[in-house]
Amino acid sequence: MRARALLALPLILAAGAITPHATAADAGVAALQVGLHSHGLYEGPIDGITGPGTANAIRLLQKRAHLSVDGVVGPQTRRALGRFAKHRLGSRKLLVGNKGWDVASLQFQLAEHGFPSGSFDGIFGPRIDVALRRFQDWTGLKTDGVAGPATLGALTAPPPTIPLPLAWPLTAPVLGDRFGPRGNRWHSGIDLPADSGTPVYSARSGQVVWAGWRDGGWGFLVIVAHGRGERSMYAHLSRIDVRVGVWIGRGVRVGLVGASGDATGPHLHFEVRVRNASVDPLRALPLGEGH
């Protein structure tokens, strides 16, 4: 939820960068990046994309292990990662206490489907257990916290989408951090940097179900329920202008931009969830339009 380098929205649209980028990611590459990071060889984002940083880290691993430095992750290179690379995803059922390549792959796939579990580390701890059970509940599977064939099969389906279009919650928005990988974690919304006190508007009509302070880094937060299991979330506000239980229309001011909670500067963290799964808001926002 931090505010980072700013990109003017018109420039983003001109470059075509507003197209969601998750389709190029691969959970196996993400697991490889986690393994390389654990060996101190990779410091880039866990994004599932084989870029120059990942390729260079592979070669460093091969050089360290006295292997042929060809940048290809074959059996010997995998063995050089130690126990972490022993299990491929699907080779065993996963549950609390497991560690390794398959756990890191599971973490990444859960995040892509809207159920992030903290840092990508390949360790099946309590946060992955919660995320997995939420995903199982979302898909109608047995909520047992065990990632077996049925759960892994469900993760091959496309991530959820937002059923109806949204309006931009800020006038003339500027896009900061996007939905998707950020460092060794998953950013579950988009950040819209703006001056403190900038009005924030409801992206669609609905009922206010939260309006107040929320722990966990959110700060002052407003949540609006729109039906069909969809909710929009407006975080880090400096002021809240709506009350819980009130029905508001699209474009109604819900508060003002701030830096409350876990924020390094004033911005709006805008998040959308469909039946509690985080979904990329850019897929439902109009191109080239503000409020």
C-alpha positions as CSV (number, residue, x, y, z in Angstrom):
1,M,0.0,0.0,0.0
2,R,3.0,2.3,-0.3
3,A,3.1,5.2,-2.7
4,R,5.9,4.8,-5.3
5,A,7.0,6.2,-8.6
6,L,4.1,8.0,-10.3
7,L,3.0,7.5,-13.9
8,A,0.6,9.9,-15.5
9,L,-2.4,7.9,-16.6
10,P,-2.5,9.3,-20.2
11,L,1.1,8.2,-20.7
12,I,0.3,4.7,-19.4
13,L,-2.6,4.4,-21.8
14,A,-0.5,5.6,-24.7
15,A,2.1,2.9,-24.0
16,G,-0.6,0.2,-23.6
17,A,0.7,-0.5,-20.1
18,I,-2.8,-0.5,-18.6
19,T,-3.3,-4.1,-19.9
20,P,-3.0,-6.4,-17.0
21,H,0.4,-8.1,-17.0
22,A,-0.3,-11.2,-14.9
23,T,-0.9,-13.4,-18.1
24,A,2.9,-13.5,-18.7
25,A,3.7,-14.8,-15.3
26,D,4.4,-18.5,-14.5
27,A,4.1,-20.0,-11.0
28,G,7.1,-22.3,-11.7
29,V,9.3,-19.3,-12.5
30,A,8.1,-17.5,-9.4
31,A,9.1,-20.6,-7.4
32,L,12.5,-20.5,-9.0
33,Q,12.9,-16.9,-8.1
34,V,12.0,-17.7,-4.5
35,G,14.7,-20.4,-4.4
36,L,17.3,-18.1,-6.0
37,H,16.4,-15.4,-3.5
38,S,16.8,-17.8,-0.6
39,H,20.4,-18.4,-1.8
40,G,21.1,-14.7,-2.0
41,L,21.3,-14.7,-5.8
42,Y,18.2,-12.9,-6.8
43,E,16.9,-9.5,-5.5
44,G,14.3,-8.7,-8.0
45,P,10.5,-9.0,-7.7
46,I,8.8,-12.4,-7.4
47,D,6.8,-11.9,-10.6
48,G,7.0,-15.2,-12.4
49,I,8.7,-13.6,-15.4
50,T,12.1,-14.8,-16.6
51,G,13.8,-11.4,-17.1
52,P,17.5,-10.5,-17.1
53,G,17.7,-10.5,-13.3
54,T,16.4,-14.1,-13.1
55,A,18.6,-15.3,-15.9
56,N,21.7,-13.7,-14.3
57,A,20.8,-15.4,-11.0
58,I,20.5,-18.8,-12.7
59,R,24.0,-18.4,-14.1
60,L,25.4,-17.3,-10.8
61,L,23.9,-20.4,-9.2
62,Q,25.4,-22.6,-11.9
63,K,28.8,-21.0,-11.5
64,R,28.7,-21.4,-7.8
65,A,27.8,-25.1,-8.2
66,H,30.5,-25.6,-10.8
67,L,28.0,-26.5,-13.5
68,S,27.9,-25.6,-17.1
69,V,26.8,-21.9,-17.2
70,D,24.1,-22.0,-19.8
71,G,21.2,-20.4,-18.0
72,V,19.0,-23.5,-18.4
73,V,17.3,-24.9,-15.3
74,G,17.8,-28.5,-15.9
75,P,18.0,-31.3,-13.3
76,Q,21.5,-30.5,-12.1
77,T,20.6,-26.8,-11.7
78,R,17.5,-27.7,-9.7
79,R,19.6,-30.0,-7.4
80,A,21.9,-27.0,-6.8
81,L,19.0,-25.3,-5.1
82,G,19.0,-28.1,-2.5
83,R,15.9,-29.4,-0.7
84,F,13.9,-26.4,-1.8
85,A,13.6,-27.7,-5.4
86,K,12.9,-31.4,-4.5
87,H,9.1,-31.3,-5.0
88,R,7.3,-30.1,-8.2
89,L,3.8,-28.8,-7.8
90,G,1.4,-31.7,-7.8
91,S,3.9,-34.3,-6.7
92,R,2.4,-34.4,-3.2
93,K,-0.4,-33.0,-1.2
94,L,0.5,-29.7,0.5
95,L,-0.4,-28.7,4.0
96,V,0.9,-26.8,7.0
97,G,4.6,-27.6,7.7
98,N,5.6,-28.3,4.1
99,K,8.4,-26.3,2.4
100,G,9.8,-26.0,-1.0
101,W,9.3,-25.3,-4.7
102,D,5.7,-26.6,-4.8
103,V,4.7,-24.5,-1.8
104,A,6.1,-21.3,-3.5
105,S,4.2,-22.2,-6.7
106,L,1.0,-22.6,-4.7
107,Q,1.6,-19.3,-3.0
108,F,1.9,-17.5,-6.3
109,Q,-1.2,-19.2,-7.8
110,L,-3.3,-18.4,-4.8
111,A,-2.2,-14.7,-5.0
112,E,-3.1,-14.6,-8.8
113,H,-6.6,-15.8,-7.9
114,G,-7.0,-13.1,-5.3
115,F,-5.9,-14.8,-2.1
116,P,-2.4,-13.5,-1.2
117,S,-0.6,-14.9,1.8
118,G,2.2,-12.5,2.7
119,S,5.8,-12.9,1.5
120,F,6.6,-15.5,-1.1
121,D,8.9,-17.8,0.8
122,G,8.0,-21.4,0.0
123,I,7.0,-22.1,3.6
124,F,3.5,-23.4,4.3
125,G,2.6,-21.5,7.4
126,P,-0.6,-20.2,9.0
127,R,-1.1,-17.4,6.4
128,I,-1.0,-19.8,3.5
129,D,-3.4,-22.0,5.4
130,V,-5.9,-19.2,5.7
131,A,-5.5,-18.1,2.1
132,L,-5.9,-21.7,0.9
133,R,-9.1,-22.3,2.9
134,R,-10.5,-19.1,1.6
135,F,-9.9,-20.2,-1.9
136,Q,-11.4,-23.6,-1.3
137,D,-14.5,-22.0,0.2
138,W,-14.6,-19.6,-2.8
139,T,-14.5,-22.5,-5.3
140,G,-16.9,-24.7,-3.3
141,L,-14.3,-27.3,-2.4
142,K,-13.9,-29.0,0.9
143,T,-12.3,-26.5,3.2
144,D,-9.6,-28.6,4.7
145,G,-6.4,-26.6,4.2
146,V,-4.9,-29.4,2.0
147,A,-3.8,-28.6,-1.5
148,G,-4.5,-31.9,-3.3
149,P,-5.5,-32.6,-6.9
150,A,-9.0,-30.9,-6.7
151,T,-7.6,-27.7,-5.3
152,L,-4.6,-27.6,-7.7
153,G,-7.0,-28.3,-10.6
154,A,-9.2,-25.4,-9.5
155,L,-6.2,-23.1,-9.6
156,T,-5.8,-23.8,-13.3
157,A,-9.0,-21.9,-14.0
158,P,-8.8,-18.2,-14.9
159,P,-8.8,-15.8,-11.9
160,P,-12.2,-14.1,-11.0
161,T,-13.3,-11.0,-12.8
162,I,-15.4,-7.9,-11.8
163,P,-18.9,-8.4,-13.1
164,L,-19.8,-4.8,-13.7
165,P,-17.9,-1.6,-14.9
166,L,-16.5,0.8,-12.3
167,A,-15.9,4.6,-12.3
168,W,-12.5,6.0,-11.3
169,P,-12.5,7.0,-7.6
170,L,-10.4,10.0,-8.2
171,T,-10.6,12.9,-10.7
172,A,-7.7,12.8,-13.2
173,P,-6.2,9.8,-11.6
174,V,-2.4,9.0,-11.6
175,L,-1.4,5.4,-11.4
176,G,1.2,4.3,-8.9
177,D,1.7,0.6,-7.9
178,R,-0.5,-1.8,-9.8
179,F,-2.3,-5.0,-8.9
180,G,0.2,-7.9,-8.9
181,P,3.7,-8.7,-7.8
182,R,5.5,-6.1,-5.8
183,G,8.9,-7.1,-4.3
184,N,8.4,-10.5,-2.6
185,R,4.7,-9.9,-2.0
186,W,1.5,-9.4,-3.9
187,H,-0.2,-6.0,-4.1
188,S,-3.9,-6.7,-4.0
189,G,-5.2,-3.3,-5.4
190,I,-4.0,-0.3,-7.2
191,D,-2.4,2.9,-5.7
192,L,-3.5,6.3,-6.9
193,P,-1.2,9.0,-5.6
194,A,-2.8,12.4,-5.0
195,D,-2.5,15.4,-2.7
196,S,-3.7,15.0,0.8
197,G,-7.3,16.2,0.9
198,T,-8.2,15.2,-2.7
199,P,-11.8,14.0,-2.8
200,V,-12.4,10.2,-3.2
201,Y,-15.6,9.0,-4.9
202,S,-17.6,5.8,-4.9
203,A,-16.8,3.7,-7.9
204,R,-20.3,2.4,-8.1
205,S,-23.6,2.6,-6.1
206,G,-23.9,0.4,-3.1
207,Q,-24.2,0.2,0.7
208,V,-21.4,1.3,3.0
209,V,-20.5,-1.6,5.2
210,W,-17.3,-0.2,6.8
211,A,-16.3,3.4,7.6
212,G,-13.6,3.8,10.1
213,W,-10.1,2.9,11.2
214,R,-9.0,-0.6,10.3
215,D,-5.8,-2.3,11.5
216,G,-3.5,-4.2,9.2
217,G,-2.1,-1.2,7.4
218,W,-5.4,0.1,6.0
219,G,-5.8,3.2,8.1
220,F,-9.1,5.0,7.6
221,L,-11.0,2.8,5.3
222,V,-14.4,2.8,3.6
223,I,-15.9,-0.4,2.1
224,V,-18.9,-0.3,-0.2
225,A,-20.9,-3.4,-1.1
226,H,-22.3,-3.4,-4.6
227,G,-24.1,-6.7,-4.8
228,R,-23.1,-10.0,-6.5
229,G,-20.5,-10.4,-3.8
230,E,-18.6,-7.4,-5.0
231,R,-17.0,-4.7,-2.7
232,S,-14.8,-1.7,-3.3
233,M,-12.3,-0.5,-0.7
234,Y,-10.8,2.9,-0.2
235,A,-7.9,3.0,2.1
236,H,-5.4,5.4,3.8
237,L,-8.0,8.2,3.9
238,S,-7.5,11.4,5.9
239,R,-11.2,11.8,6.4
240,I,-14.4,9.7,6.0
241,D,-17.6,11.3,4.7
242,V,-20.0,8.4,4.9
243,R,-21.6,6.2,7.5
244,V,-22.1,2.5,7.8
245,G,-25.5,1.4,6.6
246,V,-26.1,4.3,4.2
247,W,-26.8,3.6,0.5
248,I,-24.8,5.8,-1.8
249,G,-24.8,6.4,-5.5
250,R,-21.9,6.2,-7.9
251,G,-19.7,9.3,-7.7
252,V,-20.7,10.2,-4.1
253,R,-17.7,11.4,-2.1
254,V,-16.7,8.8,0.5
255,G,-13.7,10.7,2.0
256,L,-10.4,12.5,1.3
257,V,-7.0,11.2,0.3
258,G,-4.5,10.8,3.1
259,A,-1.6,8.7,4.4
260,S,-3.2,6.9,7.3
261,G,-2.2,3.4,8.2
262,D,0.8,1.8,6.4
263,A,1.5,4.5,3.8
264,T,4.7,6.4,3.0
265,G,2.9,9.3,1.3
266,P,-0.6,10.5,0.5
267,H,-2.4,8.2,-2.0
268,L,-5.6,6.1,-2.3
269,H,-5.2,2.4,-2.1
270,F,-8.2,1.2,-4.2
271,E,-9.1,-2.5,-4.0
272,V,-12.0,-4.5,-5.3
273,R,-13.1,-7.9,-4.1
274,V,-15.5,-10.4,-5.5
275,R,-16.7,-12.9,-2.9
276,N,-13.6,-11.9,-0.9
277,A,-11.2,-12.6,-3.8
278,S,-9.0,-9.6,-4.7
279,V,-9.5,-8.7,-8.4
280,D,-7.5,-6.2,-10.6
281,P,-9.6,-3.0,-10.7
282,L,-8.0,-2.0,-14.0
283,R,-10.0,-4.7,-15.7
284,A,-13.2,-2.8,-14.9
285,L,-12.2,0.8,-15.1
286,P,-12.7,2.9,-18.2
287,L,-9.6,3.8,-20.2
288,G,-8.7,7.4,-20.3
289,E,-11.4,8.6,-17.9
290,G,-11.4,10.0,-14.4
291,H,-14.3,10.7,-12.1
